């Protein structure tokens, strides 16, 4: 062993290895070609998304113009309250479509102008050609994740409140019935109904357990949220406390309690999950699991979907380049048609995945990644045959 360690390494071997490493590193350095492709990618992406947003705003305004007039909405409210929060929402929905269309549009144009042929003929490999696309995809993936995870949720909350006030006639859920939930590790609550607007529940009961044994049970005619003091007022209650084989009964007309739930917990509707950022969603899911609540799959799917949509940027870019880097007789139009069709197929598959997670028994993580798995396999196949 000592002889092997003491054996000198030939200088030409070291130089050869260093030369290969330097060649590989230098091949990944940003070149004029890389800057050209990155610039084209970003320019086309933001230009395309601007066009789609303008079209969406025009169609939305034409549909809601009458509601704006009837609701006496001011111009500043329309622009700075509604549409300022409307635009990020639609950017989020259209992001997979926009990435795909942008890649296909400018890559197909480069192929149609024989730029791709010239690049590959100059000695640049197809793998090396993907490098600037990959760099741009990293930036867009982070941008889309920040948009979906932290910027859009509070924006959605403002937009939903505006729509409920002016378009839906205050169409907020007014009540929920037969509510069972776990407050914490020991307490279980029940309400026959809860009026969300009045923040009052009826026929409330609260049971406390130590292990398998019930130690107390409170029954009240109603429970009301105090918005100022941030606690609950228990009205016309009876509380039974159990000590072994003995029981004590306490009655009262009003009692103040601090309980680990608020009226917001009963306002869960189809858009509720869209108003929480990633941190709030994680906390909400953890709390609901501790309470033993049902329907958590919908919220878990939302978390995984936001990650999956960001990662989809790489997959859709891979498919877009593989599809459009070859010059065909149909030109840019044919590539765009294929790209838009694939984009809508991806969006539809996301909606089916939600059904799989909430009603089909498929784990939310797997359901959220089904579109990426399917399109990822398609992308790998197209990438392999693209250089040919």
C-alpha positions in Angstrom: 0.0 0.0 0.0 2.8 2.4 0.9 4.4 1.7 -2.5 1.2 2.6 -4.2 0.9 5.8 -2.3 4.5 6.7 -3.0 4.1 5.9 -6.7 4.3 9.3 -8.5 1.4 10.2 -10.8 2.4 10.9 -14.4 2.2 14.6 -15.2 0.6 13.9 -18.6 -2.2 11.9 -16.9 -2.9 14.8 -14.5 -2.8 17.3 -17.3 -5.2 15.2 -19.4 -7.7 14.9 -16.5 -7.4 18.6 -15.7 -7.8 19.4 -19.3 -11.0 17.4 -19.6 -12.4 19.0 -16.4 -11.6 22.5 -17.6 -13.1 21.7 -20.9 -16.3 20.5 -19.2 -16.5 23.5 -16.9 -15.8 25.9 -19.7 -18.5 24.3 -21.8 -21.0 25.2 -19.0 -19.9 28.9 -18.8 -22.5 31.3 -20.0 -21.7 32.2 -23.6 -23.3 34.7 -26.1 -25.5 31.8 -27.4 -26.7 31.1 -23.8 -27.5 34.7 -23.2 -29.3 34.9 -26.5 -31.5 31.9 -25.7 -32.1 33.0 -22.1 -33.1 36.4 -23.3 -35.4 35.0 -25.9 -37.0 32.6 -23.4 -37.7 35.3 -20.8 -38.8 37.9 -23.3 -41.2 35.5 -25.0 -42.6 34.2 -21.6 -43.4 37.6 -20.2 -44.6 38.9 -23.6 -47.0 35.9 -23.9 -48.2 36.1 -20.4 -49.0 39.8 -20.9 -51.0 39.0 -24.0 -53.0 36.3 -22.2 -53.6 38.6 -19.2 -54.9 41.4 -21.4 -57.3 39.0 -23.2 -58.5 37.6 -19.8 -59.0 41.1 -18.4 -61.0 42.3 -21.5 -63.3 39.2 -21.4 -63.7 39.4 -17.7 -64.6 43.1 -17.7 -67.1 42.7 -20.6 -68.8 40.0 -18.5 -68.8 41.9 -15.2 -69.3 45.5 -16.4 -73.0 45.4 -15.5 -72.1 44.1 -12.0 -69.6 47.0 -11.5 -72.3 49.5 -12.4 -75.0 47.9 -10.2 -72.6 47.6 -7.3 -71.5 51.3 -7.7 -67.8 50.2 -7.8 -65.4 53.0 -8.3 -62.7 52.9 -11.0 -59.9 52.8 -8.4 -61.6 49.8 -6.8 -61.9 48.0 -10.2 -58.2 48.6 -11.1 -56.4 48.5 -7.7 -58.6 46.1 -5.7 -60.1 43.7 -8.2 -57.8 43.5 -11.3 -54.6 44.0 -9.3 -55.5 40.8 -7.5 -57.2 39.2 -10.6 -54.0 39.2 -12.7 -51.7 37.2 -10.4 -54.5 34.6 -10.0 -54.7 34.0 -13.8 -50.9 34.1 -14.2 -50.9 31.2 -11.8 -53.5 29.2 -13.7 -51.8 29.9 -17.1 -48.2 29.4 -16.0 -47.8 25.8 -17.4 -49.5 26.9 -20.7 -47.3 30.0 -21.0 -44.0 28.2 -20.3 -44.9 25.6 -22.9 -46.1 28.1 -25.5 -43.1 30.4 -25.0 -40.6 27.6 -25.4 -42.2 26.2 -28.5 -42.8 29.6 -30.1 -39.2 31.0 -30.0 -37.5 27.6 -30.4 -39.7 26.8 -33.5 -38.9 30.2 -34.9 -35.2 29.5 -34.4 -35.6 26.1 -36.1 -37.6 27.6 -38.9 -34.9 30.2 -39.5 -32.3 27.3 -39.5 -30.6 28.8 -36.4 -30.8 25.4 -34.5 -29.2 23.7 -37.5 -26.4 26.2 -37.5 -25.8 25.9 -33.7 -25.7 22.1 -33.9 -23.5 22.2 -37.0 -21.0 24.4 -35.2 -20.2 21.5 -32.8 -22.6 22.4 -30.0 -24.3 19.1 -28.8 -28.0 18.9 -28.2 -27.3 18.4 -24.4 -25.3 21.6 -24.3 -28.1 23.4 -26.2 -30.4 22.5 -23.3 -28.2 24.3 -20.8 -29.6 27.8 -21.2 -33.1 26.4 -21.2 -32.4 24.6 -17.9 -31.0 27.8 -16.3 -34.1 29.8 -17.4 -36.4 27.0 -16.1 -34.7 27.2 -12.7 -35.5 30.9 -12.5 -39.1 30.4 -13.7 -39.7 27.5 -11.4 -38.7 29.6 -8.4 -40.8 32.5 -9.7 -43.9 30.3 -10.1 -43.4 28.7 -6.7 -43.1 32.1 -5.0 -46.1 33.3 -6.9 -48.3 30.2 -6.0 -47.0 29.8 -2.5 -46.8 33.3 -1.0 -47.9 36.1 -3.4 -51.2 34.8 -4.8 -52.9 33.4 -1.6 -53.4 36.8 0.1 -54.3 38.3 -3.3 -56.9 35.5 -3.7 -58.4 36.5 -0.3 -58.9 40.1 -1.4 -60.3 39.0 -4.8 -62.7 36.5 -3.2 -64.0 39.1 -0.7 -64.5 41.6 -3.6 -66.4 39.0 -5.7 -68.6 38.0 -2.7 -69.5 41.6 -2.0 -70.2 42.8 -5.5 -70.8 39.8 -7.7 -72.2 37.0 -5.6 -74.5 39.0 -3.4 -72.5 38.3 -0.2 -72.6 34.6 -1.2 -70.7 33.5 1.9 -71.5 30.2 3.5 -74.1 31.1 6.2 -74.1 28.0 8.2 -72.6 24.6 8.7 -74.4 21.6 10.4 -73.5 18.6 12.5 -70.0 19.6 13.2 -67.7 17.1 15.0 -64.1 17.9 15.6 -61.1 17.3 17.9 -60.1 20.4 19.7 -56.8 19.0 21.1 -55.5 15.7 22.4 -58.1 15.5 25.2 -61.1 17.6 24.1 -63.8 16.8 21.5 -66.5 19.2 20.4 -69.8 19.0 18.6 -72.3 21.6 17.3 -75.6 21.0 15.7 -75.2 24.1 13.6 -73.0 27.1 13.2 -74.0 30.4 11.7 -70.9 31.8 10.0 -72.1 35.4 9.6 -73.4 35.7 13.2 -70.5 33.7 14.5 -72.7 31.7 16.8 -73.2 27.9 17.2 -76.2 26.0 18.6 -76.4 23.0 20.8 -72.8 22.9 21.7 -71.1 20.1 23.6 -67.5 19.7 24.8 -66.1 16.4 26.1 -62.8 16.0 27.9 -61.0 12.6 28.1 -58.1 11.3 30.0 -57.1 8.2 28.1 -60.3 6.3 27.5 -62.1 7.8 30.4 -64.4 10.9 30.1 -63.6 13.3 33.0 -66.0 16.1 32.0 -68.8 17.1 29.6 -70.2 20.5 28.9 -73.5 21.1 27.2 -74.7 24.6 26.1 -77.6 26.0 24.2 -75.3 28.2 22.2 -71.7 29.4 21.8 -70.8 32.8 20.5 -67.5 34.3 19.3 -66.4 37.6 20.9 -64.5 39.4 18.1 -63.0 42.0 20.5 -61.7 39.7 23.3 -61.0 36.8 20.9 -62.8 34.2 23.1 -66.0 32.2 23.2 -69.1 32.9 25.3 -70.9 29.8 26.4 -74.6 30.4 27.0 -77.0 28.4 29.2 -74.6 25.6 30.0 -74.5 22.5 32.1 -71.1 21.0 33.0 -70.7 17.5 34.4 -67.4 16.6 36.1 -66.6 13.0 36.8 -64.3 11.9 39.7 -64.1 8.2 39.7 -67.6 7.0 40.7 -68.8 10.5 41.7 -70.2 13.2 39.5 -70.7 16.9 40.1 -73.0 19.1 38.1 -72.6 22.8 37.5 -75.1 25.1 35.7 -74.8 28.7 34.6 -76.2 31.3 32.2 -72.9 32.5 30.7 -69.3 31.4 30.8 -66.2 32.7 28.9 -63.8 30.1 27.5 -60.6 30.2 25.5 -60.8 27.3 23.0 -58.4 26.3 20.2 -60.7 27.2 17.3 -62.2 30.3 15.7 -65.1 31.0 13.3 -62.6 31.0 10.5 -62.3 27.2 10.9 -66.0 26.8 9.8 -65.6 29.0 6.7 -63.9 26.3 4.6 -65.3 26.4 1.1 -63.9 25.5 -2.3 -61.7 28.6 -2.4 -60.5 28.6 1.2 -57.3 26.6 0.5 -56.4 29.1 -2.3 -56.2 32.0 0.3 -53.5 30.3 2.5 -49.8 30.5 1.8 -47.5 27.5 2.2 -46.8 28.2 5.9 -50.5 28.7 6.7 -51.5 25.5 4.8 -48.9 23.4 6.6 -50.2 24.7 10.0 -53.8 24.2 9.0 -53.2 20.6 7.9 -51.3 19.8 11.0 -54.0 21.3 13.2 -56.8 19.5 11.4 -55.0 16.2 11.6 -54.6 16.6 15.4 -58.3 17.3 15.6 -59.1 14.2 13.5 -61.0 16.2 10.9 -61.9 14.8 7.5 -61.3 16.1 4.0 -57.6 16.9 4.6 -56.7 15.3 1.3 -57.9 18.4 -0.5 -55.5 20.6 1.3 -52.6 18.2 1.1 -53.1 18.0 -2.6 -53.0 21.8 -2.8 -49.6 21.8 -1.1 -48.1 19.1 -3.3 -49.7 20.7 -6.4 -47.8 24.0 -5.8 -44.5 22.1 -5.8 -45.5 20.0 -8.8 -46.5 23.0 -10.8 -43.1 24.6 -10.2 -41.3 21.4 -11.2 -43.5 21.1 -14.3 -41.5 24.0 -15.7 -38.5 21.7 -16.4 -40.7 19.0 -17.9 -42.7 21.3 -20.2 -39.5 23.0 -21.3 -37.9 19.6 -22.1 -40.9 18.6 -24.2 -41.1 22.1 -25.8 -37.5 22.1 -27.0 -37.7 18.4 -28.1 -40.8 19.1 -30.1 -39.9 22.4 -31.8 -36.1 22.2 -32.3 -36.6 20.4 -35.7 -37.7 22.3 -38.7 -41.0 21.0 -40.2 -43.1 21.9 -43.1 -45.9 23.2 -41.0 -43.6 25.9 -39.5 -44.2 27.7 -36.2 -48.0 27.3 -36.4 -47.9 23.5 -36.3 -45.6 23.5 -33.3 -47.8 26.1 -31.5 -50.9 24.0 -32.1 -49.3 20.9 -30.6 -47.9 22.9 -27.7 -51.3 24.5 -26.8 -53.0 21.1 -27.1 -50.4 19.5 -24.7 -50.7 22.4 -22.3 -54.4 22.1 -22.0 -54.0 18.3 -21.6 -51.7 19.0 -18.7 -54.1 21.4 -17.0 -57.0 18.9 -17.5 -54.9 16.1 -16.0 -54.3 18.3 -12.9 -58.1 18.6 -12.4 -58.5 14.8 -12.8 -55.7 14.3 -10.2 -57.6 16.3 -7.7 -60.6 14.0 -8.1 -58.2 11.0 -7.7 -57.0 12.4 -4.4 -60.3 13.5 -2.9 -62.6 10.7 -4.1 -60.5 8.0 -5.6 -58.4 7.1 -2.6 -55.1 8.0 -4.3 -52.5 9.5 -1.9 -52.4 13.3 -2.5 -48.7 13.3 -3.1 -49.0 10.7 -5.9 -52.1 12.4 -7.3 -50.5 15.8 -7.5 -47.5 14.4 -9.3 -49.4 12.2 -11.8 -49.3 14.9 -14.5 -45.6 15.3 -14.1 -45.0 11.6 -14.1 -47.0 11.1 -17.3 -45.5 14.1 -19.1 -42.1 13.4 -17.7 -42.0 10.0 -19.5 -43.2 11.7 -22.7 -40.5 14.3 -22.3 -37.7 11.8 -21.8 -38.8 9.8 -24.9 -38.9 13.0 -27.0 -35.6 14.2 -25.7 -33.9 10.9 -26.6 -35.2 11.0 -30.2 -34.8 14.8 -30.7 -31.0 14.7 -31.6 -31.8 12.2 -34.4 
